């Protein structure tokens, strides 16, 4: 089980954190990723980058944890066609550059999502639900130590609503294959 806290940050804080984690983390992954979120009663996504692809159903009535189904990279275009043939329509599409760091006993993710913004997420693995309150407090402390302001749920919702209105214009300007190669 994973406990996570995330917030929007500005470009200056993003660069500062990227530099800090480049020097102070054990492991690092850096890649471009495309996310299709489909119109559905549940949060259903198709996520892919140059190394992996998967279908993801975020925690729902049926399961508290995310359900993830890997898709072979060679089948990405076929999966897109299959989903479209099943009547699945893209609700929103994100293009993001993602950097993942292993920092102390946390996983830190820095996202630069085009036309959406910069997001930092810090997550911690816990073994049971009883650890959740303590883990959240610990994550808040890490945010304070790194001087990262916390975004409210309303700010996330407002940013999402704005992006949802304008994402098509952004997506039409980006070549997916070229984006994944960078």
C-alpha positions as CSV (number, residue, x, y, z in Angstrom):
1,X,0.0,0.0,0.0
2,X,1.3,3.5,-0.9
3,X,0.6,6.8,0.8
4,X,1.1,9.8,-1.4
5,X,1.0,13.6,-1.2
6,X,1.3,15.9,-4.2
7,X,1.2,19.5,-5.0
8,X,1.7,22.0,-7.9
9,X,4.9,24.0,-7.9
10,X,6.3,26.7,-10.1
11,X,9.0,26.3,-12.6
12,X,11.7,27.8,-10.3
13,X,10.8,25.3,-7.5
14,X,10.7,22.5,-10.1
15,X,14.3,23.2,-11.2
16,X,15.5,23.6,-7.6
17,X,14.0,20.2,-6.6
18,X,15.3,18.5,-9.8
19,X,18.8,19.7,-9.0
20,X,18.5,18.7,-5.4
21,X,17.2,15.2,-6.1
22,X,19.8,14.7,-8.9
23,X,22.5,15.0,-6.2
24,X,20.7,13.5,-3.2
25,X,18.8,10.5,-4.4
26,X,19.8,6.8,-4.8
27,X,18.1,6.0,-8.1
28,X,16.7,8.1,-11.0
29,X,14.4,7.5,-13.9
30,X,13.8,10.2,-16.5
31,X,11.3,9.9,-19.4
32,X,8.5,11.3,-21.4
33,X,5.0,9.8,-21.0
34,X,1.6,10.1,-22.6
35,X,-1.6,9.5,-20.7
36,X,-5.0,9.0,-22.2
37,X,-7.9,9.3,-19.7
38,X,-11.1,7.9,-21.1
39,X,-14.7,9.1,-20.6
40,X,-16.0,6.7,-18.1
41,X,-17.8,6.4,-14.7
42,X,-14.4,5.3,-13.3
43,X,-10.9,6.7,-13.7
44,X,-9.6,4.6,-16.6
45,X,-6.4,5.4,-18.4
46,X,-4.0,4.2,-21.0
47,X,-0.4,5.2,-20.1
48,X,2.7,4.7,-22.2
49,X,6.3,5.8,-22.7
50,X,9.3,4.5,-24.6
51,X,9.8,1.6,-22.2
52,X,6.4,0.4,-21.0
53,X,2.6,0.7,-21.5
54,X,-0.3,-0.2,-19.3
55,X,-4.0,0.1,-18.8
56,X,-4.8,1.5,-15.3
57,X,-8.1,1.6,-13.4
58,X,-7.5,3.8,-10.4
59,X,-8.9,2.7,-7.1
60,X,-12.7,2.3,-7.4
61,X,-15.7,0.6,-6.0
62,X,-14.3,-2.8,-7.2
63,X,-10.8,-2.4,-5.7
64,X,-9.2,0.0,-3.3
65,X,-5.8,-0.2,-5.1
66,X,-5.2,0.6,-8.7
67,X,-5.7,-2.3,-11.2
68,X,-2.9,-2.3,-13.8
69,X,-2.6,-4.4,-16.9
70,X,0.6,-4.3,-18.8
71,X,0.5,-3.8,-22.6
72,X,3.4,-4.8,-24.9
73,X,4.9,-1.7,-26.5
74,X,4.4,-3.2,-30.0
75,X,0.7,-3.3,-29.2
76,X,0.2,0.4,-28.2
77,X,-1.4,1.4,-31.5
78,X,-3.6,-1.8,-31.6
79,X,-4.7,-1.1,-28.0
80,X,-5.7,2.5,-28.9
81,X,-7.7,1.1,-31.9
82,X,-9.3,-1.6,-29.7
83,X,-10.4,1.0,-27.0
84,X,-11.8,3.3,-29.7
85,X,-13.6,0.3,-31.3
86,X,-15.1,-0.5,-27.9
87,X,-16.6,3.0,-27.8
88,X,-14.0,4.5,-25.4
89,X,-13.5,8.2,-26.1
90,X,-10.6,10.2,-24.8
91,X,-11.7,12.6,-22.2
92,X,-8.3,14.2,-21.7
93,X,-4.7,13.6,-22.8
94,X,-1.5,14.6,-21.0
95,X,2.0,14.9,-22.3
96,X,4.5,14.9,-19.4
97,X,8.2,14.7,-18.7
98,X,8.5,12.6,-15.6
99,X,11.5,12.2,-13.3
100,X,11.4,9.6,-10.5
101,X,13.8,9.5,-7.6
102,X,14.4,7.2,-4.6
103,X,15.1,9.6,-1.8
104,X,15.6,8.2,1.7
105,X,12.6,5.9,2.1
106,X,10.4,7.9,-0.3
107,X,9.6,7.8,-4.0
108,X,9.7,11.4,-5.3
109,X,8.1,12.2,-8.7
110,X,8.6,15.4,-10.5
111,X,6.3,16.0,-13.4
112,X,6.4,18.7,-16.1
113,X,3.1,18.3,-17.8
114,X,2.7,20.5,-20.9
115,X,0.1,23.2,-20.6
116,X,-0.9,21.8,-17.2
117,X,1.9,22.6,-14.9
118,X,4.6,21.3,-12.6
119,X,3.8,18.7,-9.9
120,X,5.8,17.1,-7.2
121,X,4.6,13.9,-5.5
122,X,6.2,12.2,-2.6
123,X,5.1,8.7,-1.7
124,X,5.9,6.1,1.0
125,X,5.2,2.4,1.0
126,X,3.3,1.2,4.1
127,X,2.4,-2.3,5.2
128,X,-1.1,-1.7,6.5
129,X,-3.9,0.9,6.8
130,X,-3.1,1.7,10.4
131,X,0.2,3.3,9.3
132,X,-1.6,5.7,7.0
133,X,-2.1,8.7,9.4
134,X,1.5,8.6,10.6
135,X,2.7,8.3,7.0
136,X,0.7,11.3,5.9
137,X,2.2,13.4,8.8
138,X,5.6,12.2,7.8
139,X,5.0,13.3,4.2
140,X,3.8,16.7,5.3
141,X,7.1,17.1,7.3
142,X,9.1,16.2,4.2
143,X,7.2,18.9,2.2
144,X,8.0,21.4,5.0
145,X,11.7,20.5,5.1
146,X,11.9,20.9,1.3
147,X,10.0,24.2,1.6
148,X,7.3,23.0,-0.8
149,X,3.9,24.7,-0.5
150,X,0.8,22.4,-0.5
151,X,-1.8,22.9,-3.1
152,X,-5.4,22.6,-2.0
153,X,-7.8,20.2,-3.6
154,X,-9.7,23.2,-5.1
155,X,-6.6,24.4,-6.8
156,X,-6.1,20.9,-8.3
157,X,-9.7,20.9,-9.4
158,X,-9.5,24.4,-11.0
159,X,-6.3,23.5,-12.9
160,X,-7.9,20.3,-14.1
161,X,-11.0,22.1,-15.3
162,X,-8.9,24.6,-17.2
163,X,-6.8,22.0,-18.8
164,X,-9.8,19.9,-19.8
165,X,-11.2,22.8,-21.8
166,X,-7.9,23.4,-23.7
167,X,-6.1,20.1,-23.9
168,X,-7.2,19.3,-27.5
169,X,-5.3,22.4,-28.8
170,X,-2.2,21.3,-27.0
171,X,-2.4,17.6,-28.1
172,X,-2.8,18.5,-31.8
173,X,0.5,20.4,-31.7
174,X,2.5,17.4,-30.4
175,X,3.7,14.4,-32.4
176,X,3.4,11.5,-30.0
177,X,6.2,9.4,-31.6
178,X,8.6,12.3,-31.6
179,X,7.6,13.3,-28.0
180,X,8.4,9.8,-26.7
181,X,11.8,9.8,-28.4
182,X,13.0,13.0,-26.6
